[in-house]
Amino acid sequence: MLELTVEYENINQLYRAYMPFVNSGGVFIPTSSAANLGDKVRISLMLPDDLEATVFDALVVWRNPVGVQGARPIGLGVQLPPDNIKIKTLIETSLSRKLNGIEMTATM
């Protein structure tokens, strides 16, 4: 199983990575590691102000391959675990003021 580590150091990075349109939420992880849609991956996630990483298994639901349009970064989008609402709640609480923003993100 592919293991990915990601640390979002500030709210702007997290905003660009969050994927609210994914069922149960998702995050985009900049990486050159290869994975296919539907692959299971293990994520070690650090949110802004976290003292330790949250580790969970996720499914790949998005890919930005080399040459993606819109100057978006190469990487993978993963679905947050549907059975662990805590991660989604922490992200959305952190992003509360930005969730309806119009700034460009890494995926859409």
C-alpha positions as CSV (number, residue, x, y, z in Angstrom):
1,M,0.0,0.0,0.0
2,L,1.3,3.4,-1.0
3,E,2.0,5.7,2.1
4,L,1.8,9.4,1.7
5,T,2.7,12.2,4.2
6,V,1.3,15.7,3.9
7,E,1.5,18.7,6.1
8,Y,-0.6,21.8,5.5
9,E,1.2,24.5,7.3
10,N,-1.4,27.2,6.9
11,I,-5.1,27.7,6.1
12,N,-4.4,28.8,2.5
13,Q,-2.6,25.5,1.8
14,L,-5.4,23.6,3.4
15,Y,-8.1,25.5,1.4
16,R,-6.3,24.8,-1.9
17,A,-6.2,21.1,-1.0
18,Y,-9.7,20.5,0.5
19,M,-12.2,18.8,-1.8
20,P,-15.7,19.4,-0.3
21,F,-17.4,18.0,-3.4
22,V,-16.1,14.5,-2.5
23,N,-18.5,12.3,-0.4
24,S,-17.3,12.6,3.2
25,G,-14.7,15.2,2.1
26,G,-11.3,14.8,0.5
27,V,-7.9,16.3,0.4
28,F,-5.4,16.8,-2.4
29,I,-1.9,15.7,-1.8
30,P,0.9,17.0,-4.0
31,T,3.0,14.0,-5.0
32,S,4.7,12.4,-7.9
33,S,3.9,9.0,-6.6
34,A,1.7,6.9,-9.0
35,A,-1.7,5.6,-8.0
36,N,-4.8,4.7,-9.8
37,L,-8.4,5.8,-9.1
38,G,-9.8,3.5,-6.5
39,D,-6.4,2.5,-5.0
40,K,-6.2,2.3,-1.3
41,V,-3.4,4.5,0.3
42,R,-2.3,5.3,3.8
43,I,-2.2,9.0,4.7
44,S,-0.3,10.7,7.4
45,L,-2.0,14.1,7.7
46,M,-0.9,17.2,9.6
47,L,-3.3,20.1,9.7
48,P,-2.3,23.7,10.7
49,D,-1.6,23.8,14.4
50,D,-1.7,20.0,14.8
51,L,0.9,18.6,17.2
52,E,0.8,15.1,15.7
53,A,-0.3,13.5,12.5
54,T,-3.6,11.8,11.9
55,V,-3.1,8.5,10.1
56,F,-5.9,6.9,8.1
57,D,-6.5,4.7,5.0
58,A,-8.2,6.4,2.1
59,L,-9.2,5.8,-1.5
60,V,-7.7,7.7,-4.5
61,V,-10.6,9.6,-6.1
62,W,-8.7,12.3,-8.1
63,R,-5.5,12.5,-10.1
64,N,-3.6,15.6,-11.4
65,P,-1.2,14.0,-13.9
66,V,1.9,15.6,-15.4
67,G,0.7,18.3,-17.8
68,V,-2.6,19.0,-16.1
69,Q,-4.2,22.2,-17.3
70,G,-4.6,25.4,-15.3
71,A,-1.1,25.2,-13.7
72,R,-2.4,22.9,-11.0
73,P,0.1,20.8,-9.1
74,I,0.8,17.1,-9.8
75,G,-0.8,14.8,-7.2
76,L,-3.6,12.7,-5.8
77,G,-6.9,13.5,-4.2
78,V,-8.1,11.1,-1.6
79,Q,-11.5,10.6,0.1
80,L,-11.6,11.1,3.8
81,P,-12.8,8.0,5.7
82,P,-16.6,8.0,5.7
83,D,-16.6,6.3,9.1
84,N,-14.4,9.0,10.7
85,I,-16.3,12.3,10.6
86,K,-13.7,13.9,13.0
87,I,-11.2,14.6,10.2
88,K,-13.7,16.3,8.0
89,T,-15.1,18.3,11.0
90,L,-11.6,19.5,11.9
91,I,-10.9,20.6,8.4
92,E,-14.2,22.4,7.9
93,T,-13.9,24.1,11.2
94,S,-10.5,25.4,10.3
95,L,-11.8,26.6,6.9
96,S,-15.1,27.9,8.1
97,R,-14.6,31.4,6.7
98,K,-13.1,30.3,3.4
99,L,-15.3,27.3,2.5
100,N,-17.5,29.4,0.1
101,G,-14.5,31.2,-1.4
102,I,-13.9,31.7,-5.1
103,E,-10.1,31.3,-5.0
104,M,-8.6,28.6,-7.2
105,T,-7.9,25.3,-5.6
106,A,-5.6,22.4,-6.6
107,T,-8.5,20.5,-8.1
108,M,-11.3,22.7,-9.4
